[in-house]
Amino acid sequence: MVETPSTSGPQWRHFCTSVQGASHIENDVPCQDACALSVLGDTVILALSDGAGSASQAERGANLVVRFWLEHFTTLLEGHPDAASVLAECDATDIELLLRRIHDAVAEEAEALEVEAGEFSATLLGAVVTPTHALVAQVGDGGWVALINGVCGCLTWPTSGEFVGQTTFATSDAAASVLQLVRLAKAPEALVGFTDGMERLLLDFQTRLPATGFFLPALRSFKQNPVHFPAQMEEYLSSEGVCARTDDDKSLGIVLNPNGAIFEGAPSMIL
């Protein structure tokens, strides 16, 4: 699924896509990632999710997680005169209540299908961005990277389990225990979220820094050529070079202020 960029708000350009991985294409398995965004005036609500490859209902789980994030914040912010003040007051308790709703919805669907709730296992990468504030949340792997004052840095980091490829899912009982929540009192020039299939492309696990070789050119391209950027990015994510490095499904979401500066030599760091 791809959402085309828009300038419907006063400043934001936004985009998200989920691309089927090479191994899923080869084995005729549907894309188990999901992404979606919505715009309320000058506020962008974005969510990504990676369904567990071993779960029989992974695709449904990922779509459920994304839908609940968008519905929760749409209900919270729709018609509110000051979305920034709502975000400023949003804390871990609020997100934990949302995770409980996701958990209960998964349990209900699992009972209806007569399967274990674990068959819906999926991660959560959620964001809300206003002209003055931003909030990101993460449960599981993947990550959020932001460009703030010319500095490209990691807001969150993938949650790993005891074994390689293992993580804690937003649909599980333990979701709240690994919740990463970051609130920014200033909107970033750009915010980028990505699922597990892109981790090794976009993060340096030795330095724990983002790969500016991807982020800065991508953001610059989106700023300069928003009409063609979605097709170019999907082509890149499906390219032979990328698929040689990761055969997993890949989701990417971007919220960009086209009036913000994207410096040619912007440094990277953990924010």
Contacts in CASP RR format, 6 or more apart in sequence:
PFRMAT RR
TARGET T0000
AUTHOR 0000-0000-0000
METHOD contacts of the structure
MODEL  1
MVETPSTSGPQWRHFCTSVQGASHIENDVPCQDACALSVLGDTVILALSD
GAGSASQAERGANLVVRFWLEHFTTLLEGHPDAASVLAECDATDIELLLR
RIHDAVAEEAEALEVEAGEFSATLLGAVVTPTHALVAQVGDGGWVALING
VCGCLTWPTSGEFVGQTTFATSDAAASVLQLVRLAKAPEALVGFTDGMER
LLLDFQTRLPATGFFLPALRSFKQNPVHFPAQMEEYLSSEGVCARTDDDK
SLGIVLNPNGAIFEGAPSMIL
1 16 0 8 1.000
1 17 0 8 1.000
1 18 0 8 1.000
1 34 0 8 1.000
1 35 0 8 1.000
1 36 0 8 1.000
2 15 0 8 1.000
2 16 0 8 1.000
2 17 0 8 1.000
2 18 0 8 1.000
2 230 0 8 1.000
2 234 0 8 1.000
3 14 0 8 1.000
3 15 0 8 1.000
3 16 0 8 1.000
3 17 0 8 1.000
3 35 0 8 1.000
3 36 0 8 1.000
3 37 0 8 1.000
4 15 0 8 1.000
4 230 0 8 1.000
5 13 0 8 1.000
5 14 0 8 1.000
5 15 0 8 1.000
5 222 0 8 1.000
5 226 0 8 1.000
5 227 0 8 1.000
5 229 0 8 1.000
5 230 0 8 1.000
6 12 0 8 1.000
6 13 0 8 1.000
6 14 0 8 1.000
6 39 0 8 1.000
7 13 0 8 1.000
7 226 0 8 1.000
7 258 0 8 1.000
8 39 0 8 1.000
8 41 0 8 1.000
9 39 0 8 1.000
9 41 0 8 1.000
9 42 0 8 1.000
10 42 0 8 1.000
10 131 0 8 1.000
11 42 0 8 1.000
11 131 0 8 1.000
11 257 0 8 1.000
11 258 0 8 1.000
11 259 0 8 1.000
12 39 0 8 1.000
12 42 0 8 1.000
12 44 0 8 1.000
12 129 0 8 1.000
12 255 0 8 1.000
12 256 0 8 1.000
12 257 0 8 1.000
13 222 0 8 1.000
13 223 0 8 1.000
13 226 0 8 1.000
13 254 0 8 1.000
13 255 0 8 1.000
13 256 0 8 1.000
13 257 0 8 1.000
13 258 0 8 1.000
14 37 0 8 1.000
14 39 0 8 1.000
14 44 0 8 1.000
14 46 0 8 1.000
14 253 0 8 1.000
14 254 0 8 1.000
14 255 0 8 1.000
14 256 0 8 1.000
15 222 0 8 1.000
15 229 0 8 1.000
15 230 0 8 1.000
15 233 0 8 1.000
15 252 0 8 1.000
15 253 0 8 1.000
15 254 0 8 1.000
16 35 0 8 1.000
16 36 0 8 1.000
16 37 0 8 1.000
16 46 0 8 1.000
16 48 0 8 1.000
16 251 0 8 1.000
16 252 0 8 1.000
16 253 0 8 1.000
16 254 0 8 1.000
17 35 0 8 1.000
17 230 0 8 1.000
17 233 0 8 1.000
17 234 0 8 1.000
17 237 0 8 1.000
17 251 0 8 1.000
17 252 0 8 1.000
17 253 0 8 1.000
18 31 0 8 1.000
18 33 0 8 1.000
18 34 0 8 1.000
18 35 0 8 1.000
18 48 0 8 1.000
18 195 0 8 1.000
18 249 0 8 1.000
18 250 0 8 1.000
18 251 0 8 1.000
19 31 0 8 1.000
19 33 0 8 1.000
19 234 0 8 1.000
19 237 0 8 1.000
19 238 0 8 1.000
19 249 0 8 1.000
19 250 0 8 1.000
19 251 0 8 1.000
20 30 0 8 1.000
20 31 0 8 1.000
20 249 0 8 1.000
21 31 0 8 1.000
21 243 0 8 1.000
21 246 0 8 1.000
21 247 0 8 1.000
21 248 0 8 1.000
21 249 0 8 1.000
21 250 0 8 1.000
22 243 0 8 1.000
22 247 0 8 1.000
23 29 0 8 1.000
23 247 0 8 1.000
23 248 0 8 1.000
24 30 0 8 1.000
24 31 0 8 1.000
24 32 0 8 1.000
24 247 0 8 1.000
24 249 0 8 1.000
30 59 0 8 1.000
31 59 0 8 1.000
31 249 0 8 1.000
32 50 0 8 1.000
32 51 0 8 1.000
32 52 0 8 1.000
32 53 0 8 1.000
32 55 0 8 1.000
32 58 0 8 1.000
32 59 0 8 1.000
32 62 0 8 1.000
32 249 0 8 1.000
33 48 0 8 1.000
33 49 0 8 1.000
33 50 0 8 1.000
33 51 0 8 1.000
33 62 0 8 1.000
33 195 0 8 1.000
33 249 0 8 1.000
33 250 0 8 1.000
33 251 0 8 1.000
34 48 0 8 1.000
34 49 0 8 1.000
34 51 0 8 1.000
34 59 0 8 1.000
34 61 0 8 1.000
34 62 0 8 1.000
34 63 0 8 1.000
34 65 0 8 1.000
34 66 0 8 1.000
34 122 0 8 1.000
34 251 0 8 1.000
35 46 0 8 1.000
35 47 0 8 1.000
35 48 0 8 1.000
35 49 0 8 1.000
35 66 0 8 1.000
35 251 0 8 1.000
35 252 0 8 1.000
35 253 0 8 1.000
36 46 0 8 1.000
36 47 0 8 1.000
36 66 0 8 1.000
36 67 0 8 1.000
36 70 0 8 1.000
37 44 0 8 1.000
37 45 0 8 1.000
37 46 0 8 1.000
37 47 0 8 1.000
37 70 0 8 1.000
37 253 0 8 1.000
38 44 0 8 1.000
38 45 0 8 1.000
38 70 0 8 1.000
38 74 0 8 1.000
39 45 0 8 1.000
40 74 0 8 1.000
40 77 0 8 1.000
40 78 0 8 1.000
40 79 0 8 1.000
40 83 0 8 1.000
42 83 0 8 1.000
42 130 0 8 1.000
42 131 0 8 1.000
43 77 0 8 1.000
43 83 0 8 1.000
43 128 0 8 1.000
43 129 0 8 1.000
43 130 0 8 1.000
44 127 0 8 1.000
44 128 0 8 1.000
44 129 0 8 1.000
44 255 0 8 1.000
45 69 0 8 1.000
45 70 0 8 1.000
45 73 0 8 1.000
45 74 0 8 1.000
45 77 0 8 1.000
45 127 0 8 1.000
45 128 0 8 1.000
46 126 0 8 1.000
46 127 0 8 1.000
46 128 0 8 1.000
46 129 0 8 1.000
46 191 0 8 1.000
46 193 0 8 1.000
46 253 0 8 1.000
46 255 0 8 1.000
47 65 0 8 1.000
47 66 0 8 1.000
47 69 0 8 1.000
47 70 0 8 1.000
47 124 0 8 1.000
47 125 0 8 1.000
47 126 0 8 1.000
47 127 0 8 1.000
48 66 0 8 1.000
48 125 0 8 1.000
48 126 0 8 1.000
48 193 0 8 1.000
48 194 0 8 1.000
48 195 0 8 1.000
48 251 0 8 1.000
48 252 0 8 1.000
48 253 0 8 1.000
49 61 0 8 1.000
49 62 0 8 1.000
49 63 0 8 1.000
49 65 0 8 1.000
49 66 0 8 1.000
49 122 0 8 1.000
49 123 0 8 1.000
49 124 0 8 1.000
49 125 0 8 1.000
49 170 0 8 1.000
49 195 0 8 1.000
49 251 0 8 1.000
50 62 0 8 1.000
50 122 0 8 1.000
50 123 0 8 1.000
50 141 0 8 1.000
50 142 0 8 1.000
50 195 0 8 1.000
50 196 0 8 1.000
50 197 0 8 1.000
50 249 0 8 1.000
50 251 0 8 1.000
51 58 0 8 1.000
51 59 0 8 1.000
51 61 0 8 1.000
51 62 0 8 1.000
51 121 0 8 1.000
51 122 0 8 1.000
51 123 0 8 1.000
51 169 0 8 1.000
52 58 0 8 1.000
52 118 0 8 1.000
52 121 0 8 1.000
52 122 0 8 1.000
52 169 0 8 1.000
54 121 0 8 1.000
55 61 0 8 1.000
55 118 0 8 1.000
55 119 0 8 1.000
55 120 0 8 1.000
55 121 0 8 1.000
55 122 0 8 1.000
56 115 0 8 1.000
56 119 0 8 1.000
57 109 0 8 1.000
57 110 0 8 1.000
57 113 0 8 1.000
57 115 0 8 1.000
57 119 0 8 1.000
57 120 0 8 1.000
58 119 0 8 1.000
58 120 0 8 1.000
58 121 0 8 1.000
58 122 0 8 1.000
60 109 0 8 1.000
60 120 0 8 1.000
61 106 0 8 1.000
61 120 0 8 1.000
61 121 0 8 1.000
61 122 0 8 1.000
61 171 0 8 1.000
62 122 0 8 1.000
62 123 0 8 1.000
64 102 0 8 1.000
64 105 0 8 1.000
64 106 0 8 1.000
64 109 0 8 1.000
64 120 0 8 1.000
64 122 0 8 1.000
64 171 0 8 1.000
65 102 0 8 1.000
65 122 0 8 1.000
65 123 0 8 1.000
65 124 0 8 1.000
65 170 0 8 1.000
65 171 0 8 1.000
68 98 0 8 1.000
68 101 0 8 1.000
68 102 0 8 1.000
68 105 0 8 1.000
69 98 0 8 1.000
69 124 0 8 1.000
69 126 0 8 1.000
72 98 0 8 1.000
72 101 0 8 1.000
73 128 0 8 1.000
76 86 0 8 1.000
77 83 0 8 1.000
77 86 0 8 1.000
77 128 0 8 1.000
80 86 0 8 1.000
83 128 0 8 1.000
83 130 0 8 1.000
83 133 0 8 1.000
84 130 0 8 1.000
84 131 0 8 1.000
84 132 0 8 1.000
84 133 0 8 1.000
87 128 0 8 1.000
87 130 0 8 1.000
87 133 0 8 1.000
87 134 0 8 1.000
87 135 0 8 1.000
87 183 0 8 1.000
88 133 0 8 1.000
88 183 0 8 1.000
88 185 0 8 1.000
90 135 0 8 1.000
90 183 0 8 1.000
91 181 0 8 1.000
92 176 0 8 1.000
92 179 0 8 1.000
92 181 0 8 1.000
95 137 0 8 1.000
95 179 0 8 1.000
95 181 0 8 1.000
96 176 0 8 1.000
96 179 0 8 1.000
99 124 0 8 1.000
99 139 0 8 1.000
99 170 0 8 1.000
99 175 0 8 1.000
99 176 0 8 1.000
99 179 0 8 1.000
100 176 0 8 1.000
102 124 0 8 1.000
102 170 0 8 1.000
102 171 0 8 1.000
102 175 0 8 1.000
103 117 0 8 1.000
103 171 0 8 1.000
103 172 0 8 1.000
103 173 0 8 1.000
103 175 0 8 1.000
106 117 0 8 1.000
106 118 0 8 1.000
106 120 0 8 1.000
106 171 0 8 1.000
107 117 0 8 1.000
109 120 0 8 1.000
110 116 0 8 1.000
110 117 0 8 1.000
110 118 0 8 1.000
110 119 0 8 1.000
110 120 0 8 1.000
117 171 0 8 1.000
118 169 0 8 1.000
118 171 0 8 1.000
118 172 0 8 1.000
120 171 0 8 1.000
121 169 0 8 1.000
121 171 0 8 1.000
121 172 0 8 1.000
122 169 0 8 1.000
122 170 0 8 1.000
122 171 0 8 1.000
123 138 0 8 1.000
123 139 0 8 1.000
123 140 0 8 1.000
123 141 0 8 1.000
123 142 0 8 1.000
123 167 0 8 1.000
123 169 0 8 1.000
123 170 0 8 1.000
123 195 0 8 1.000
123 196 0 8 1.000
124 137 0 8 1.000
124 138 0 8 1.000
124 139 0 8 1.000
124 140 0 8 1.000
124 170 0 8 1.000
124 175 0 8 1.000
125 136 0 8 1.000
125 137 0 8 1.000
125 138 0 8 1.000
125 142 0 8 1.000
125 143 0 8 1.000
125 144 0 8 1.000
125 193 0 8 1.000
125 194 0 8 1.000
125 195 0 8 1.000
126 136 0 8 1.000
126 137 0 8 1.000
126 138 0 8 1.000
127 134 0 8 1.000
127 135 0 8 1.000
127 136 0 8 1.000
127 137 0 8 1.000
127 144 0 8 1.000
127 191 0 8 1.000
127 193 0 8 1.000
127 255 0 8 1.000
128 134 0 8 1.000
128 135 0 8 1.000
129 135 0 8 1.000
129 187 0 8 1.000
129 188 0 8 1.000
129 191 0 8 1.000
129 255 0 8 1.000
130 187 0 8 1.000
131 187 0 8 1.000
132 185 0 8 1.000
132 186 0 8 1.000
132 187 0 8 1.000
133 183 0 8 1.000
133 184 0 8 1.000
133 185 0 8 1.000
133 186 0 8 1.000
133 187 0 8 1.000
134 146 0 8 1.000
134 183 0 8 1.000
134 184 0 8 1.000
134 186 0 8 1.000
134 187 0 8 1.000
134 188 0 8 1.000
134 191 0 8 1.000
135 181 0 8 1.000
135 182 0 8 1.000
135 183 0 8 1.000
135 184 0 8 1.000
136 144 0 8 1.000
136 146 0 8 1.000
136 155 0 8 1.000
136 156 0 8 1.000
136 181 0 8 1.000
136 182 0 8 1.000
136 191 0 8 1.000
137 179 0 8 1.000
137 180 0 8 1.000
137 181 0 8 1.000
137 182 0 8 1.000
138 144 0 8 1.000
138 156 0 8 1.000
138 159 0 8 1.000
138 179 0 8 1.000
138 180 0 8 1.000
139 159 0 8 1.000
139 168 0 8 1.000
139 169 0 8 1.000
139 170 0 8 1.000
139 175 0 8 1.000
139 178 0 8 1.000
139 179 0 8 1.000
139 180 0 8 1.000
140 158 0 8 1.000
140 159 0 8 1.000
140 167 0 8 1.000
140 168 0 8 1.000
140 169 0 8 1.000
140 170 0 8 1.000
140 178 0 8 1.000
141 158 0 8 1.000
141 159 0 8 1.000
141 160 0 8 1.000
141 165 0 8 1.000
141 167 0 8 1.000
141 195 0 8 1.000
141 196 0 8 1.000
141 199 0 8 1.000
142 156 0 8 1.000
142 158 0 8 1.000
142 193 0 8 1.000
142 194 0 8 1.000
142 195 0 8 1.000
142 196 0 8 1.000
142 197 0 8 1.000
142 198 0 8 1.000
142 199 0 8 1.000
143 154 0 8 1.000
143 155 0 8 1.000
143 156 0 8 1.000
143 157 0 8 1.000
143 158 0 8 1.000
143 193 0 8 1.000
143 194 0 8 1.000
143 199 0 8 1.000
143 203 0 8 1.000
144 154 0 8 1.000
144 155 0 8 1.000
144 156 0 8 1.000
144 182 0 8 1.000
144 191 0 8 1.000
144 192 0 8 1.000
144 193 0 8 1.000
145 152 0 8 1.000
145 153 0 8 1.000
145 154 0 8 1.000
145 155 0 8 1.000
145 191 0 8 1.000
145 192 0 8 1.000
145 193 0 8 1.000
145 194 0 8 1.000
145 202 0 8 1.000
145 210 0 8 1.000
145 215 0 8 1.000
146 152 0 8 1.000
146 153 0 8 1.000
146 155 0 8 1.000
146 184 0 8 1.000
146 188 0 8 1.000
146 190 0 8 1.000
146 191 0 8 1.000
146 192 0 8 1.000
146 271 0 8 1.000
147 153 0 8 1.000
147 188 0 8 1.000
147 189 0 8 1.000
147 190 0 8 1.000
147 191 0 8 1.000
147 215 0 8 1.000
147 219 0 8 1.000
147 262 0 8 1.000
147 266 0 8 1.000
148 184 0 8 1.000
148 186 0 8 1.000
148 188 0 8 1.000
148 189 0 8 1.000
148 271 0 8 1.000
149 189 0 8 1.000
150 189 0 8 1.000
150 261 0 8 1.000
150 262 0 8 1.000
150 263 0 8 1.000
150 266 0 8 1.000
150 267 0 8 1.000
151 266 0 8 1.000
151 267 0 8 1.000
151 268 0 8 1.000
151 269 0 8 1.000
151 271 0 8 1.000
152 210 0 8 1.000
152 212 0 8 1.000
152 215 0 8 1.000
152 216 0 8 1.000
152 266 0 8 1.000
152 267 0 8 1.000
152 268 0 8 1.000
152 269 0 8 1.000
153 209 0 8 1.000
153 210 0 8 1.000
153 268 0 8 1.000
153 269 0 8 1.000
153 270 0 8 1.000
153 271 0 8 1.000
154 203 0 8 1.000
154 208 0 8 1.000
154 209 0 8 1.000
154 210 0 8 1.000
154 270 0 8 1.000
154 271 0 8 1.000
155 182 0 8 1.000
155 271 0 8 1.000
156 180 0 8 1.000
156 182 0 8 1.000
157 180 0 8 1.000
157 203 0 8 1.000
157 208 0 8 1.000
158 167 0 8 1.000
158 196 0 8 1.000
158 199 0 8 1.000
158 203 0 8 1.000
159 167 0 8 1.000
159 168 0 8 1.000
159 178 0 8 1.000
159 180 0 8 1.000
160 166 0 8 1.000
160 167 0 8 1.000
161 167 0 8 1.000
161 168 0 8 1.000
165 196 0 8 1.000
167 196 0 8 1.000
168 174 0 8 1.000
168 175 0 8 1.000
168 177 0 8 1.000
168 178 0 8 1.000
169 175 0 8 1.000
187 257 0 8 1.000
188 257 0 8 1.000
189 256 0 8 1.000
189 257 0 8 1.000
189 260 0 8 1.000
189 261 0 8 1.000
189 262 0 8 1.000
190 215 0 8 1.000
190 219 0 8 1.000
190 254 0 8 1.000
190 255 0 8 1.000
190 256 0 8 1.000
190 257 0 8 1.000
190 262 0 8 1.000
191 254 0 8 1.000
191 255 0 8 1.000
191 256 0 8 1.000
192 215 0 8 1.000
192 218 0 8 1.000
192 219 0 8 1.000
192 252 0 8 1.000
192 253 0 8 1.000
192 254 0 8 1.000
193 252 0 8 1.000
193 253 0 8 1.000
193 254 0 8 1.000
194 202 0 8 1.000
194 250 0 8 1.000
194 251 0 8 1.000
194 252 0 8 1.000
194 253 0 8 1.000
195 249 0 8 1.000
195 250 0 8 1.000
195 251 0 8 1.000
195 252 0 8 1.000
196 248 0 8 1.000
197 246 0 8 1.000
197 248 0 8 1.000
197 249 0 8 1.000
197 250 0 8 1.000
198 237 0 8 1.000
198 246 0 8 1.000
198 250 0 8 1.000
198 251 0 8 1.000
198 252 0 8 1.000
200 245 0 8 1.000
200 246 0 8 1.000
201 211 0 8 1.000
201 214 0 8 1.000
201 242 0 8 1.000
201 245 0 8 1.000
201 246 0 8 1.000
202 210 0 8 1.000
202 211 0 8 1.000
202 214 0 8 1.000
202 215 0 8 1.000
203 209 0 8 1.000
203 210 0 8 1.000
203 211 0 8 1.000
204 210 0 8 1.000
204 211 0 8 1.000
208 270 0 8 1.000
209 268 0 8 1.000
209 269 0 8 1.000
209 270 0 8 1.000
210 268 0 8 1.000
211 268 0 8 1.000
212 265 0 8 1.000
212 266 0 8 1.000
212 267 0 8 1.000
212 268 0 8 1.000
215 268 0 8 1.000
216 262 0 8 1.000
216 263 0 8 1.000
216 264 0 8 1.000
216 265 0 8 1.000
216 266 0 8 1.000
218 233 0 8 1.000
218 254 0 8 1.000
219 254 0 8 1.000
219 256 0 8 1.000
219 262 0 8 1.000
220 262 0 8 1.000
221 229 0 8 1.000
221 232 0 8 1.000
222 229 0 8 1.000
222 254 0 8 1.000
222 256 0 8 1.000
223 256 0 8 1.000
223 258 0 8 1.000
223 262 0 8 1.000
225 232 0 8 1.000
226 258 0 8 1.000
233 252 0 8 1.000
236 242 0 8 1.000
237 250 0 8 1.000
237 252 0 8 1.000
242 250 0 8 1.000
END
